[in-house]
Amino acid sequence: MMGHGHATTGAGAWVALTATGAGALGVVPMEPAQVAAGALVTAGAALLPDADHHNGTIAHSLPPFSNVLTRVVGEISGGHRHGTHSVLGVLAFFALAWVLAPLRIDLPGGVHDDFQIGAWTIIVVMVSFALKALRLTPGKVAPWAASVPLATAAVWFAPEQLWWLPLSVGVGALIHVIGDMLTIQGVPLLWPLRPKPAVETPLWKKNGHFAVPVLGNAGSVREWVFVMALNVYIAYVLGGTFGLW
């Protein structure tokens, strides 16, 4: 699945799970502001498994930090579509967010004690991923100029409303793996184990990847139609969430 598709499916999953209006599941009901903010963060988290690709879209989302991050993740995970595209990878991203989100620091001068530096970092990175995938932040300055103020405002004015960040990261990473599993390339779900079938099938590849290839190749017409329909769904549910209809 392409970057825009991953971002859209991440946002769509979050809206479906947290909104309570028509068309939503409301599994984890949240306030409208949390639904909207979480949709943006989850859109970015749905790009997170591609942090294993040093020359992918998100590698250029927050330079030079993102360039270093993707190289490190790629080395640790074994390269593109390896460790980060597995069950273990999803759990690792969730655990990392769980540990990072509560971290706090005291700002000098007694300004805003207990600033949530961990939550701030997560939001900056995830928002920059989402905006880059949606092609809203060209160049090297725009990603910083957009993501840093948004993260600072969220942490400064609503720190008690950010408990959902680890959940958002976990949902986004899981949706990414599912999205790639819907293409013919598949994913190594059981990494670092790579069981190989005696006879290759579309569902179980010779390289150990698993797939349910209903979308065909990444970037296919089927994927494009699916993503466009999901955009309509997101707009409909968010509009209802904020009482627009």
N, C-alpha and C positions, 0 to 999 in steps of 0.2 A: 504494500500500500504506500502511496506517495505521502509526502509531508502534510499537505493540506488535508488529505483524507484522515490521517492519524489525528490531527488537531481537532477536526470536526467530530470524529467518533468519540474522542475523549470528552469534549464538551457535551455531546449528545447523551453519553452515558451518565454524566454527572447530573444533567438536568432531569433525566428520567428517574434517577434514584432519589433526588432530593426535593424536587418540586412537588407540590401537592395538588395542583390544578388539573384541569382536563388534559388527558393524554400522558400524564406522568404517573409513575409508580408510587412515589412517596415512601420508599423503603426507609430512608433516613430523612425525615421531614426537616426542612430548614427554612429560615426566614428568606424572603426574596433577595436581600442583599447578599446573603451567603450563597444562594443558588447562583446568582450572576457572577460573583467573584470566584466561586469555586469552578464555574464553567470555564473561565479564562485560565485559571491555574491548572485544571485538569487537562485542558487543551494542550498546554505546554508539557505537562507530565506524560501525555500520550506520545511525545517525541523523545522522551528520556531514553528508552532502549536504543535509539539510534545514536546515542552518545558514544557508541563503540566505533563510529565511522568518522575518522579524522578529517574527512573532506566532504561530509554531508551538510545538509542545510543548517542544522543547529550548531555545527562546528564554527559557523560564522555569525552566530546569533548574538554573541556578547564578547567581541574580540577585545583583548587577547585571551581573556579568561576562558572562553568557550573552546578556543583552539587547544589550550593546554589540557582542559578537562577531557575533551574527546580523545586526545592521544593517550592519556592515562587510563581512561576507562577501556579503550580499545586494547591496550596492552594487558590489562588485568583480565578482561573477559575473553581473550583469544581472538579478537578481530570481529568484523561485522557479521551479524546474525549468528553469534555463538552464545556466550554466557548471558548477555543481557536480554536475549529473546527466549528465555526459558522460565520455568516455574521458579527455579532458584533465583534467577535474576529479578523477577517481580518481587519476591520476598525480600531480597537484599535492598531494593529501592525503597520499599515500604519501611523496612527496619531502619535504614539510614535516615529517612524523613522523621520517623518516630523519635530517634535519638537527637536529631538536629533541631527539630521544631521548638522544644522547651528551652533551649539555651538562651541565656539573658546576660546582659552586661549593664553596668552603671555608666551612664554618660558623664563626662567631666563637667564640673560646675553644678552638679546636682540637678541637671536638666533631665526630666523624664526618666526617673529611676526604673531599673529593670526593663530596659529596652530589649525587645525580643529579636536579638541578632540572628538566631537560627531561623525563625519564621521569616524574617526579612530576607535572608539569603535564599531561602526556598522560593519565595514569591518573585524575587528579582530574576532568578534563573528560569523558573517555569514561564513567567510572563514573556521573557525575551525569546524563549523557544517558540511560544505560541505566535507571537507577533511576526517572527521571522518566517515561520511556516505559512502564515497567512499573507506574507509579502507586504506587511504594513510598515516595516522598519528597514528601509534600504540604508546602505552605508555602514559606517562604524560608530557614529555618534548617536544616531536615532535610537538604536536598541537600548543604550544606557539612559538616554533622555526620557524614554517612555517607561521603562521597567522600574528604575530607581524611584521616581516620584510616586508611582502607584504602590510599590511595596512600602515605602516610608509612610504614606498616608494610611495604609491599612494597619500597620503595626502601631503607628502613633495614636490613631483615633479609635481603633477598635481591637485592641490586643486580646480582649476576652472572647472575641468572636472567631478566633483563628484555630480552634481546637481541631477542626476538620482537615487541616493541611496534610497530615500523614495519610489519611484516608484518600484524599484527592490524588496524592502521588501514587498510592497503590492502585487505585482505580485506573488512572491514566496509563501506568505501565502495563497493567493487565489487558486493557483495551488495545494497546499497541500490539501485544503479542497475538491476541485474537485476530486483529485486523490483518497482520501478516500471515496468519494461519489460513485466512480465507483466500489467499493467492496461491498460485501453483508452486511458488518457491517454498512455502511452508516454513516451519521453525523447529529448532532442536529443543523441544519441550523438556526433555529429560537431562539436558546438559548438566554436568560433564559426561554423563553416560550418552553414548551415541549408538543405541541398538539399531541394527540394520535388518531389514526383512529378507527372508529367503527368496521372495519374489517381489519385485518393486511394484507398487500400485500408486495411483494418484493420491491416496491417503497416507501412504508410508513410503518415503523416498529411499533410494539406495544409500544416500548420505546420512540417513537417520532422521531427516526432517519429517514432521507430521503436518498434514494439510487437509483442509476441507475446501477445495479450490473453487468455491462458487463465484468468486469475482474474477477468475482468470488471472492474467498477468497483472502485476502492479501497474497502475495507470491506465487500465483498460476502460472501455466505454461503460462496462457494467459497474466498475468502481465509481466512475464519474456520476452515473445516474444515482447510485446509492448515496453518494456524498451530497449531491444536490437535494435529494429527498430529505436527507437528515438535516440539512440547513433549514429547510422549510419547517421541519418538526421542531427544531430548536427555537426558531423565531416564534412559532405558534405557542409553545409552552411558556417561553419567557414572557411573551406578550400577555398571556393569561395570568401569569404569576404576578405581574405588575399592574394588573387590572386594566389593560388596554382594550380588552374585549371580554 
